Structure formats: structure tokens, C-alpha cells
């Protein structure tokens, strides 16, 4: 950009370069050998720890590096199907790079955003609302348990059959 290249061109070139470099990592070399063997399956290295037991949605700590390598370079903190189509319907992913103390706040954000988007809200408004609730709980951590329970109950209602009827 210092040489006069516009932002869109610069970011496209930078992303392409990063993708090439990411393919060289030891993790990607290992995963590349397994990709394509079973249609629709994720590499076993993707899922690190399940946090939710049998609850729906399933909440996973995932290998953020691998998510960035395979699916979306800018994946950070967490996500769900309504933002990232590579995340299964009934899953919420948390990046393993998150500090454990951050997980509950990010999870609250993702669950709130997921439910609002399920109900039809666009990403920008859902994200803004989720950031506000996350911020309120960071300021007053005593609210976190109550808000998390509310969001888990609402999110348990989101099943693929209902999602398909909304699309």
C-alpha cells in the first residue's frame, strides 16, 4: 500500500501469500495426507476438546491454526454456522488460542449471536448486540452464569430441521 496499491488488492495478495505459507506448516503437511479420504469429515486434528457434554449445541475447542489453514484465514476467537458455513449447524467453535479465562465470555457472545441470527437478524446487528452483552458480563461477572443459561436454553431450540425451513 505504501507503493500506491489499494487496500482490496493488497489484502487479496497478502491472503494468497499467507495461504501459500500456511500450506508449508508441519500440521498442514500431516492433514493434507488425510484430506479427501472421507467425504464431509473434518480432520481429526481439528477437534481438541468438547466442552458441552451431550448438550446442543455442541461446544468445541478447535485447533484455530487448522481452521485458519483450511477454511478462513481470519477466523479468531470463535464461530458458528450462521457466520461460517464450514461449522456444522449444531456446533459452536472456540479457538484453542483463547485464554481459558476468556472462553466463557466468547462463548456467551457466540451463543447470543447465533440465536439472533437464527431468528433472522443480520450479522452486524447480532454481533453488536452480542458484544454489548459480553461487555456487560465482563464488567459484572456475576451476570455471566445467568446469561449463559439463558443462551444455552435458547440455542438448544436451533436444530437443522428448523434452520432449513428458514432458508
C-alpha positions as CSV (number, residue, x, y, z in Angstrom):
1,X,0.0,0.0,0.0
2,X,3.0,2.3,0.6
3,X,3.7,1.9,-3.1
4,X,0.1,3.0,-4.0
5,X,-1.7,-0.3,-4.1
6,X,-5.3,0.0,-3.0
7,X,-6.4,-1.9,0.1
8,X,-8.5,-4.5,-1.6
9,X,-5.7,-5.5,-4.0
10,X,-3.2,-5.5,-1.1
11,X,-5.3,-7.7,1.1
12,X,-6.0,-10.2,-1.7
13,X,-2.3,-10.5,-2.4
14,X,-1.5,-10.8,1.3
15,X,-4.1,-13.5,1.9
16,X,-2.9,-15.5,-1.1
17,X,0.7,-15.3,0.2
18,X,-0.4,-16.3,3.7
19,X,-2.3,-19.3,2.3
20,X,0.8,-20.5,0.4
21,X,2.9,-20.2,3.5
22,X,0.3,-22.0,5.7
23,X,0.4,-25.0,3.4
24,X,4.0,-25.4,4.3
25,X,3.4,-26.0,8.0
26,X,4.0,-29.4,9.6
27,X,0.4,-29.5,10.7
28,X,-0.9,-28.9,7.2
29,X,1.5,-31.4,5.7
30,X,0.1,-34.0,8.0
31,X,-3.5,-33.1,7.5
32,X,-3.2,-32.8,3.7
33,X,-2.4,-36.5,3.5
34,X,-5.8,-37.3,5.2
35,X,-8.0,-34.7,3.4
36,X,-10.4,-36.1,0.8
37,X,-10.3,-39.7,2.1
38,X,-13.8,-39.4,3.6
39,X,-16.3,-37.0,2.2
40,X,-17.6,-34.5,4.6
41,X,-15.4,-35.4,7.6
42,X,-13.2,-33.0,9.4
43,X,-9.5,-33.8,10.1
44,X,-9.2,-35.5,13.5
45,X,-6.7,-32.8,14.5
46,X,-9.4,-30.1,14.2
47,X,-11.4,-31.0,17.4
48,X,-9.4,-30.6,20.6
49,X,-11.9,-30.8,23.4
50,X,-15.7,-31.0,23.7
51,X,-17.0,-28.7,26.4
52,X,-20.7,-29.3,26.3
53,X,-21.3,-33.0,27.1
54,X,-24.4,-34.1,25.2
55,X,-26.0,-30.6,25.2
56,X,-27.0,-28.9,22.0
57,X,-25.3,-27.0,20.6
58,X,-22.1,-29.0,20.9
59,X,-19.3,-26.7,22.1
60,X,-15.8,-27.5,20.9
61,X,-12.4,-26.1,21.4
62,X,-10.9,-26.4,17.9
63,X,-7.5,-26.0,16.5
64,X,-7.6,-22.4,15.4
65,X,-4.5,-22.7,13.3
66,X,-6.1,-25.5,11.4
67,X,-9.3,-23.6,10.9
68,X,-7.3,-20.7,9.5
69,X,-5.3,-23.0,7.3
70,X,-8.2,-24.9,5.9
71,X,-11.3,-22.7,6.0
72,X,-10.8,-19.0,6.8
73,X,-7.6,-17.1,7.4
74,X,-9.3,-14.5,9.6
75,X,-11.0,-17.0,12.0
76,X,-10.5,-15.7,15.5
77,X,-11.9,-16.5,18.9
78,X,-15.0,-18.4,17.9
79,X,-17.8,-19.0,15.5
80,X,-20.9,-20.8,14.5
81,X,-22.8,-21.9,11.3
82,X,-24.7,-18.7,10.7
83,X,-21.4,-16.8,10.2
84,X,-19.2,-19.6,8.9
85,X,-20.7,-22.2,6.7
86,X,-17.9,-24.7,7.4
87,X,-19.1,-25.0,11.1
88,X,-21.7,-27.7,11.5
89,X,-25.3,-26.5,12.4
90,X,-25.3,-27.7,16.0
91,X,-21.8,-26.7,16.9
92,X,-20.1,-23.7,18.3
93,X,-16.3,-23.5,17.9
94,X,-13.9,-21.8,20.2
95,X,-10.3,-21.1,19.1
96,X,-7.8,-23.0,21.2
97,X,-5.7,-19.8,21.2
98,X,-8.2,-18.3,23.6
99,X,-7.0,-18.0,27.2
100,X,-9.2,-20.2,29.4
101,X,-10.4,-17.1,31.3
102,X,-11.8,-15.7,28.0
103,X,-13.7,-18.8,26.9
104,X,-17.0,-18.2,28.7
105,X,-17.2,-14.6,27.6
106,X,-16.6,-15.5,24.0
107,X,-18.9,-18.5,24.2
108,X,-21.7,-16.2,25.5
109,X,-21.1,-13.8,22.6
110,X,-21.2,-16.7,20.1
111,X,-24.4,-18.2,21.5
112,X,-26.2,-14.9,21.7
113,X,-25.2,-14.0,18.2
114,X,-26.1,-17.5,16.9
115,X,-29.6,-17.3,18.3
116,X,-30.2,-13.8,17.0
117,X,-29.1,-14.8,13.5
118,X,-31.3,-17.9,13.7
119,X,-34.2,-15.5,14.4
120,X,-33.3,-13.6,11.2
121,X,-31.1,-10.7,12.5
122,X,-28.2,-9.8,10.2
123,X,-24.6,-10.4,11.4
124,X,-23.7,-6.7,12.0
125,X,-26.6,-6.2,14.4
126,X,-26.3,-9.6,16.0
127,X,-22.6,-9.1,16.5
128,X,-23.2,-5.6,18.1
129,X,-25.8,-7.0,20.5
130,X,-23.5,-9.9,21.4
131,X,-20.6,-7.6,22.0
132,X,-22.7,-5.5,24.3
133,X,-23.8,-8.5,26.4
134,X,-20.3,-9.8,26.5
135,X,-19.1,-6.3,27.7
136,X,-21.7,-6.2,30.4
137,X,-20.7,-9.6,31.7
138,X,-17.0,-8.6,31.7
139,X,-17.9,-5.6,33.8
140,X,-20.1,-7.7,36.1
141,X,-19.0,-11.3,36.0
142,X,-21.8,-12.3,38.4
143,X,-24.2,-11.9,35.4
144,X,-22.3,-14.5,33.3
145,X,-23.9,-17.6,34.7
146,X,-27.5,-16.3,34.3
147,X,-26.8,-15.0,30.8
148,X,-25.1,-18.3,29.8
149,X,-28.0,-20.4,31.0
150,X,-30.5,-18.2,29.0
151,X,-28.4,-18.5,25.8
152,X,-27.9,-22.3,26.2
153,X,-31.7,-22.7,26.6
154,X,-32.4,-20.6,23.5
155,X,-29.7,-22.2,21.4
156,X,-31.0,-25.7,22.3
157,X,-34.0,-24.8,20.1
158,X,-31.9,-24.4,17.0
159,X,-32.0,-27.7,15.1
160,X,-31.1,-28.3,11.5
161,X,-34.8,-29.1,10.6
162,X,-35.8,-25.6,11.8
163,X,-32.9,-23.9,10.1
164,X,-33.7,-25.5,6.8
165,X,-37.2,-24.1,7.0
166,X,-35.9,-20.6,7.4
167,X,-33.5,-20.6,4.5
